[in-house]
Amino acid sequence: MARRAAKAGATPASGEGPGSGDGVRLADMTGHLLRRAENCADAWYYKVIGETEVTPRQFAVLLTLYREGHMTQSELAAKTAIDRSTLNEMMRRLVERGFVSRRVPAENRRTKEIWLSPQGQAALREILPRAALSQRLMLESLPREYRRIFVHCLEMLVEAFPSQGDEAGGGPGVPAAP
């Protein structure tokens, strides 16, 4: 039946397509679930915070600069796990908005030193309570006894791999990209 439907140009019924007998389902793939969970985290952020000038990734940058102070853009990439090219574009926008200050030090012209501006501090202080609320509400979708375990498992996954700011690295048993 499925073969006849495929020849006629119709879509086969669920479970009848090529590879349907191999037992692999997208809904069971950890990487897919993590991407969907990231989408859920972003949705909670926007639901609670609203459409602000600060995206979830920009919030991570502002919070890191607030907590850590002056640093190089490479250090920030490593601490936030944002690749350098994405971070470079993001920094351009944050500097234009006045949230971040950036300079090229005379002693090392190959790097950029960055820090949170007073305007960036004010924006972060305004968003911070709502960002914390979005995190709490997201975790409340899990049974109370699983919340700490869930966060701990995510921490273990993240710690199993080197900083994602280093595009060449893999994790234990993961070869570097060619």
C-alpha positions in Angstrom: 0.0 0.0 0.0 2.7 2.5 1.0 4.7 1.6 -2.2 1.6 2.3 -4.3 1.0 5.6 -2.6 4.6 6.7 -3.0 4.4 5.9 -6.8 1.3 7.9 -7.1 2.9 10.9 -5.5 0.9 10.7 -2.3 2.5 10.8 1.2 2.6 7.4 3.0 0.9 7.2 6.3 3.0 7.8 9.4 5.3 4.8 10.2 5.2 3.5 6.6 7.9 5.6 5.1 11.5 4.6 4.2 13.4 3.7 7.4 10.3 3.4 9.4 11.4 0.0 10.6 14.7 1.2 12.1 13.2 2.3 15.4 14.8 5.8 15.2 12.3 8.6 15.9 13.1 12.3 15.9 11.0 12.8 19.1 13.5 10.4 20.9 16.7 12.2 19.8 18.3 14.0 22.7 19.8 16.8 20.5 16.4 17.5 19.0 14.8 17.6 22.5 17.5 20.0 23.7 16.9 22.3 20.7 13.1 22.2 21.5 13.9 22.9 25.1 15.9 25.9 24.1 13.0 27.2 22.1 10.8 26.7 25.2 13.3 28.7 27.3 13.3 31.5 24.7 9.5 31.5 24.7 9.3 31.7 28.5 11.8 34.6 28.4 9.7 36.6 25.9 6.4 35.7 27.6 7.6 37.1 30.9 9.9 39.9 29.8 8.0 40.9 26.6 9.5 42.1 23.4 12.4 44.1 24.7 15.5 45.4 23.1 17.4 42.6 24.8 17.3 39.0 23.4 18.1 36.0 25.6 21.6 35.8 24.2 22.2 39.5 24.7 20.9 39.1 28.3 23.6 36.4 28.8 26.2 38.8 27.6 25.0 41.7 29.7 24.8 39.5 32.8 28.2 38.0 32.3 29.8 41.5 31.9 27.9 42.7 35.0 29.1 39.8 37.1 32.7 39.6 35.6 33.6 43.2 34.7 36.1 44.1 32.0 37.2 41.3 29.7 38.2 40.6 26.2 35.7 39.6 23.6 37.4 36.2 23.3 36.9 35.7 27.1 33.3 36.7 26.8 32.8 34.2 23.9 34.2 31.4 26.1 32.1 32.4 29.2 28.8 32.7 27.3 29.4 29.8 24.8 28.6 32.1 21.9 30.8 31.7 18.8 33.1 34.6 18.1 31.5 35.7 14.8 28.0 35.8 16.3 29.3 37.6 19.3 31.1 40.1 17.2 27.9 41.1 15.4 26.0 41.1 18.7 28.6 43.4 20.3 28.3 45.8 17.4 24.6 46.2 18.1 25.1 46.4 21.9 27.7 49.1 21.4 25.4 51.0 19.0 22.6 50.9 21.7 25.0 52.2 24.3 24.7 49.0 26.5 28.4 48.0 26.1 31.6 49.9 25.8 34.5 48.5 23.7 38.0 49.6 22.9 41.1 48.2 21.3 44.0 48.4 23.8 47.2 50.0 22.6 49.3 47.2 24.1 47.4 44.5 22.1 45.7 45.7 18.9 44.5 42.2 18.0 42.0 42.1 20.9 38.9 44.1 22.0 38.3 44.9 25.6 34.7 45.3 26.6 32.6 46.3 29.6 29.1 47.0 30.6 28.2 50.7 30.3 26.0 52.5 32.9 23.1 52.3 30.3 23.7 48.6 30.0 23.6 48.2 33.8 20.3 50.0 34.0 18.8 47.9 31.2 20.0 44.7 33.0 18.7 45.8 36.4 15.3 46.4 34.8 15.2 43.0 33.1 16.9 40.8 35.8 13.9 40.2 38.1 11.7 39.2 35.1 14.4 37.0 33.7 14.7 35.2 37.1 10.9 34.8 37.1 10.9 33.3 33.6 13.5 30.7 34.7 11.4 29.8 37.8 8.2 29.5 35.8 9.9 27.3 33.2 11.1 24.9 35.9 7.7 24.9 37.5 6.5 22.9 34.5 8.5 20.0 36.0 7.5 18.1 39.1 9.3 19.7 42.1 11.4 16.6 42.9 12.9 16.7 39.3 13.8 20.4 39.1 17.2 20.2 40.7 18.0 16.9 39.0 17.1 18.4 35.6 19.4 21.4 36.1 22.1 19.2 37.5 21.9 16.9 34.4 22.1 20.0 32.1 25.2 21.2 34.0 26.8 17.7 33.6 26.2 17.8 29.8 27.7 21.3 29.5 30.7 20.4 31.7 31.4 17.3 29.6 32.4 19.5 26.6 35.0 22.3 26.4 33.8 25.8 26.0 31.6 26.2 22.9 33.4 29.5 22.2 36.2 27.3 21.0 34.8 26.1 17.6 37.6 23.5 17.1 37.0 21.5 20.3 34.9 18.4 20.8 34.0 16.7 24.0 35.3 13.4 25.4 35.7 11.1 22.5 34.5 13.7 20.0 37.0 14.5 17.4 37.8 18.1 16.5 35.9 19.4 13.4 37.8 18.8 10.2 
